[in-house]
């Protein structure tokens, strides 16, 4: 068994576990159960997202702590917007300029970013080409 066969789970520190659960479960549609120190959310396949109740570390990262792959970014972004998720809009001069929906076109992928209740960046992307 090599490392390439292991499942990966992102760990996201949160300051308010109840508020974060509401966001990830009601706005993103994930489901989960209690886990040591927090909450484990089920994403696609064997993927898990762990909300870790550690207020001192929540909100510190300026980069995506988790990225979700989709086969249809346009539909996913529309569903996020319908659920009340505000996508990050980046304008002229930003290396990751987005369109009015919050989608950036990068080499080999299209991507959109949003923030959780602690202001931490989460992304959703679609591979292109």
Backbone torsions as a table, in degrees:
resi	resn	phi	psi	omega
1	UNK	NA	120.0	177.1
2	UNK	-98.7	169.4	-178.4
3	UNK	-62.8	-26.7	-179.5
4	UNK	-66.2	-15.9	179.6
5	UNK	-95.2	1.6	-179.6
6	UNK	-84.2	146.8	175.0
7	UNK	-83.1	149.4	-177.7
8	UNK	-113.7	141.6	175.2
9	UNK	-133.2	124.8	177.8
10	UNK	-77.2	144.4	176.9
11	UNK	-112.7	123.1	-178.3
12	UNK	-118.8	116.1	177.4
13	UNK	-72.4	137.9	-178.9
14	UNK	-131.0	150.3	-180.0
15	UNK	-93.3	-23.1	-179.4
16	UNK	-138.9	97.6	-174.3
17	UNK	-58.9	-40.6	-179.2
18	UNK	-64.1	-44.9	179.3
19	UNK	-65.3	-40.1	179.3
20	UNK	-67.5	-40.6	176.0
21	UNK	-59.6	-44.7	179.0
22	UNK	-58.4	-44.6	-179.5
23	UNK	-63.0	-55.1	-175.3
24	UNK	-67.8	-32.4	-179.2
25	UNK	-86.2	-47.5	-175.2
26	UNK	-83.5	-37.2	-178.5
27	UNK	-86.4	-35.5	-179.1
28	UNK	-99.3	-12.9	176.1
29	UNK	79.9	16.6	178.6
30	UNK	-84.1	155.8	177.4
31	UNK	-126.8	151.6	-177.8
32	UNK	-157.3	-165.9	-179.8
33	UNK	-153.5	165.6	179.0
34	UNK	-57.8	145.7	175.8
35	UNK	-139.6	157.6	178.8
36	UNK	-52.9	120.8	177.8
37	UNK	81.4	4.2	-178.3
38	UNK	171.9	-127.6	-172.6
39	UNK	-144.4	136.5	176.9
40	UNK	-105.4	125.0	179.1
41	UNK	-106.7	141.1	178.7
42	UNK	-94.3	124.6	173.1
43	UNK	-107.9	-154.0	-178.9
44	UNK	-66.4	144.4	176.8
45	UNK	57.8	-129.3	-179.9
46	UNK	-93.1	4.6	-177.4
47	UNK	-67.0	135.5	176.6
48	UNK	-128.0	146.4	174.7
49	UNK	-119.2	121.4	-177.5
50	UNK	-103.8	118.3	173.9
51	UNK	-89.5	114.5	-176.2
52	UNK	-103.9	121.3	-175.9
53	UNK	-77.6	81.1	179.2
54	UNK	-136.6	81.0	-174.9
55	UNK	-52.4	-31.0	-178.2
56	UNK	-66.2	-21.2	-177.9
57	UNK	-105.8	-13.1	-176.3
58	UNK	-65.7	139.6	173.7
59	UNK	80.4	9.9	-176.9
60	UNK	-86.9	-26.9	-174.2
61	UNK	-80.4	138.1	176.5
62	UNK	-103.4	14.5	-178.9
63	UNK	-131.2	164.8	-179.7
64	UNK	-62.2	127.8	176.2
65	UNK	-87.1	-19.4	176.1
66	UNK	-151.5	145.2	178.6
67	UNK	-132.1	128.0	-179.4
68	UNK	-104.5	129.4	177.2
69	UNK	-90.1	137.5	176.6
70	UNK	-131.2	157.3	175.6
71	UNK	-91.5	-10.1	-179.2
72	UNK	-144.1	88.1	-175.8
73	UNK	-64.7	-36.8	179.2
74	UNK	-58.8	-47.6	179.4
75	UNK	-64.7	-44.4	-178.4
76	UNK	-62.9	-43.4	178.5
77	UNK	-63.3	-40.2	177.9
78	UNK	-64.1	-41.8	178.5
79	UNK	-64.8	-40.6	176.8
80	UNK	-61.8	-45.7	179.2
81	UNK	-61.7	-42.4	178.2
82	UNK	-62.3	-29.6	179.6
83	UNK	-83.9	-1.7	178.3
84	UNK	91.0	12.9	177.1
85	UNK	-82.6	126.5	178.7
86	UNK	-91.3	121.9	178.9
87	UNK	-86.3	150.9	179.2
88	UNK	-73.5	130.1	175.9
89	UNK	-108.1	127.5	-179.2
90	UNK	-121.6	129.1	-172.4
91	UNK	-99.9	-164.5	-179.7
92	UNK	-52.6	140.1	178.8
93	UNK	90.6	-18.8	177.1
94	UNK	-82.9	136.1	-179.4
95	UNK	-64.7	-16.6	-180.0
96	UNK	-118.7	52.5	-178.0
97	UNK	-57.9	134.9	-179.6
98	UNK	-107.4	162.4	170.9
99	UNK	-83.1	-174.4	-175.8
100	UNK	-65.6	-18.4	177.8
101	UNK	-87.0	-15.6	-177.4
102	UNK	101.8	16.0	-178.4
103	UNK	-101.1	129.7	175.4
104	UNK	-106.3	142.0	177.4
105	UNK	-101.6	112.3	177.8
106	UNK	-114.6	167.7	178.6
107	UNK	-64.8	115.6	177.5
108	UNK	85.7	-3.3	179.2
109	UNK	-159.2	159.3	169.6
110	UNK	-116.5	140.4	-172.8
111	UNK	-146.2	150.4	174.9
112	UNK	-136.5	147.8	-177.9
113	UNK	-122.3	149.1	173.2
114	UNK	-147.9	172.8	-176.9
115	UNK	-121.3	147.1	177.0
116	UNK	-87.2	-178.2	-177.1
117	UNK	-58.5	-23.1	177.4
118	UNK	-92.4	6.6	179.8
119	UNK	79.7	13.3	-179.3
120	UNK	-82.8	141.3	-175.6
121	UNK	-80.8	131.4	173.7
122	UNK	-125.1	145.7	179.2
123	UNK	-127.9	159.4	172.7
124	UNK	-131.3	135.3	-174.2
125	UNK	-140.3	162.0	176.5
126	UNK	-133.1	129.4	175.8
127	UNK	-75.2	142.0	179.5
128	UNK	-123.9	159.9	176.1
129	UNK	89.6	NA	NA
